Amino acid sequence: MNSKMGNILVGAIVALVLLSMSAFVVDQRQTAIVFQLGEVVDVKTTPNLYFKLPLVQNVRYFDSRILTLDSAAPETFITAEKKNVLVDSFVKWRITDVKQYYISVGGDEARAQTRLMQTVNSSMREEFGKRTIHEVVSGERDKIMDILREKTDADAHKIGVQVLDVRLKRVDFTPEISDSVYRRMDAERKRVANELRATGNAESEKIRADADRQREVALAVAYRDAQKIKGEGDAKAAAIYSSAYGRNSEFYSFYRSLEAYKQSFKNKSDVMVLDPSSAFFKYLKNSNKGGK
């Protein structure tokens, strides 16, 4: 009885071991290839629980997520002007045909990245050789990236890979031409600044001259109006004087004589030597007679 129970237990353990060796799981981040004696017999791309023949078949997993290939160091490329530029780039890619990927590169991610980087560098060298520094730095940068993605993706399909994007992170001048470029940029900025400064000075002089002209015109108009008003006032005063003279010329003469006496004897130190019979004392004499 004990022997029978032992056999059953051993059988159950063996069955569990065989079941565990035959079952495998593929999750949403993976694809799997089932091999039988080194030959590809099946490809699993859907997440699920699967079974294989234990000891005869084996499974190898591959990452189905989007992967990033980042250049280790900036590469040097020559533009149409025979100038060197340093380019730093990266590639976004993923495995789409896992069987072809295994056949082409043996399922080795490093080999696949090497193949992609060679294609990117070759295409980049070709595209940069057609363009000037300005075009590769800013003018046609987006266009270059689109062309690189298309060319790299077309070649990547041969190894079961899809290239989703190729990006130029940085495009810089090499040290030997950076100084000359910066000097040229500095000279250009100074030239523009001098032109703006000269234009500003010219406009300033123009505005100042216009203001001076307006000031002179305003002063001339004001002086003309003042003289006109003064003339009109003098004319009115003369008319009033004339009217006053016409009404009582004797009173006017008397008033003028009083003003003359007032101005003549304004200060005590004033001294006048006149003939007593002078017309200046006309009204003083008449005043004394009137007093008698």
ChimeraX attribute file (.defattr): number of C-alpha atoms within 10 A of each C-alpha:
attribute: neighborCount
match mode: 1-to-1
recipient: residues
	/A:1	6
	/A:2	7
	/A:3	8
	/A:4	9
	/A:5	10
	/A:6	11
	/A:7	12
	/A:8	12
	/A:9	12
	/A:10	12
	/A:11	12
	/A:12	12
	/A:13	12
	/A:14	12
	/A:15	12
	/A:16	12
	/A:17	12
	/A:18	14
	/A:19	15
	/A:20	12
	/A:21	16
	/A:22	17
	/A:23	13
	/A:24	16
	/A:25	13
	/A:26	17
	/A:27	15
	/A:28	12
	/A:29	14
	/A:30	17
	/A:31	23
	/A:32	23
	/A:33	20
	/A:34	20
	/A:35	17
	/A:36	16
	/A:37	11
	/A:38	10
	/A:39	11
	/A:40	16
	/A:41	11
	/A:42	13
	/A:43	17
	/A:44	17
	/A:45	19
	/A:46	13
	/A:47	14
	/A:48	11
	/A:49	10
	/A:50	11
	/A:51	14
	/A:52	17
	/A:53	14
	/A:54	14
	/A:55	11
	/A:56	11
	/A:57	18
	/A:58	19
	/A:59	15
	/A:60	11
	/A:61	18
	/A:62	19
	/A:63	15
	/A:64	19
	/A:65	14
	/A:66	13
	/A:67	16
	/A:68	14
	/A:69	17
	/A:70	15
	/A:71	14
	/A:72	9
	/A:73	10
	/A:74	15
	/A:75	15
	/A:76	18
	/A:77	20
	/A:78	20
	/A:79	21
	/A:80	13
	/A:81	12
	/A:82	11
	/A:83	16
	/A:84	20
	/A:85	23
	/A:86	16
	/A:87	22
	/A:88	17
	/A:89	21
	/A:90	17
	/A:91	22
	/A:92	16
	/A:93	22
	/A:94	18
	/A:95	26
	/A:96	18
	/A:97	18
	/A:98	24
	/A:99	19
	/A:100	17
	/A:101	22
	/A:102	18
	/A:103	12
	/A:104	15
	/A:105	16
	/A:106	13
	/A:107	19
	/A:108	12
	/A:109	16
	/A:110	11
	/A:111	13
	/A:112	22
	/A:113	19
	/A:114	12
	/A:115	16
	/A:116	22
	/A:117	19
	/A:118	13
	/A:119	19
	/A:120	22
	/A:121	18
	/A:122	14
	/A:123	19
	/A:124	19
	/A:125	16
	/A:126	15
	/A:127	20
	/A:128	20
	/A:129	18
	/A:130	13
	/A:131	18
	/A:132	17
	/A:133	21
	/A:134	11
	/A:135	15
	/A:136	23
	/A:137	18
	/A:138	10
	/A:139	13
	/A:140	13
	/A:141	15
	/A:142	14
	/A:143	12
	/A:144	20
	/A:145	17
	/A:146	14
	/A:147	15
	/A:148	26
	/A:149	20
	/A:150	16
	/A:151	16
	/A:152	27
	/A:153	21
	/A:154	15
	/A:155	17
	/A:156	21
	/A:157	16
	/A:158	13
	/A:159	24
	/A:160	20
	/A:161	22
	/A:162	21
	/A:163	24
	/A:164	15
	/A:165	17
	/A:166	23
	/A:167	18
	/A:168	17
	/A:169	11
	/A:170	12
	/A:171	20
	/A:172	16
	/A:173	17
	/A:174	15
	/A:175	11
	/A:176	10
	/A:177	13
	/A:178	13
	/A:179	12
	/A:180	11
	/A:181	12
	/A:182	11
	/A:183	12
	/A:184	12
	/A:185	12
	/A:186	12
	/A:187	12
	/A:188	12
	/A:189	12
	/A:190	12
	/A:191	12
	/A:192	12
	/A:193	12
	/A:194	12
	/A:195	12
	/A:196	12
	/A:197	12
	/A:198	12
	/A:199	12
	/A:200	12
	/A:201	12
	/A:202	12
	/A:203	12
	/A:204	12
	/A:205	12
	/A:206	12
	/A:207	12
	/A:208	12
	/A:209	12
	/A:210	12
	/A:211	12
	/A:212	12
	/A:213	12
	/A:214	12
	/A:215	12
	/A:216	12
	/A:217	12
	/A:218	12
	/A:219	12
	/A:220	12
	/A:221	12
	/A:222	12
	/A:223	12
	/A:224	12
	/A:225	12
	/A:226	12
	/A:227	12
	/A:228	12
	/A:229	12
	/A:230	12
	/A:231	12
	/A:232	12
	/A:233	12
	/A:234	12
	/A:235	12
	/A:236	12
	/A:237	12
	/A:238	12
	/A:239	12
	/A:240	12
	/A:241	13
	/A:242	12
	/A:243	12
	/A:244	13
	/A:245	14
	/A:246	11
	/A:247	11
	/A:248	10
	/A:249	13
	/A:250	11
	/A:251	12
	/A:252	15
	/A:253	13
	/A:254	13
	/A:255	12
	/A:256	12
	/A:257	18
	/A:258	14
	/A:259	11
	/A:260	13
	/A:261	14
	/A:262	11
	/A:263	10
	/A:264	13
	/A:265	12
	/A:266	10
	/A:267	9
	/A:268	7
	/A:269	7
	/A:270	8
	/A:271	9
	/A:272	8
	/A:273	5
	/A:274	10
	/A:275	9
	/A:276	10
	/A:277	9
	/A:278	8
	/A:279	12
	/A:280	14
	/A:281	15
	/A:282	13
	/A:283	14
	/A:284	14
	/A:285	14
	/A:286	10
	/A:287	11
	/A:288	9
	/A:289	9
	/A:290	8
	/A:291	7
	/A:292	5
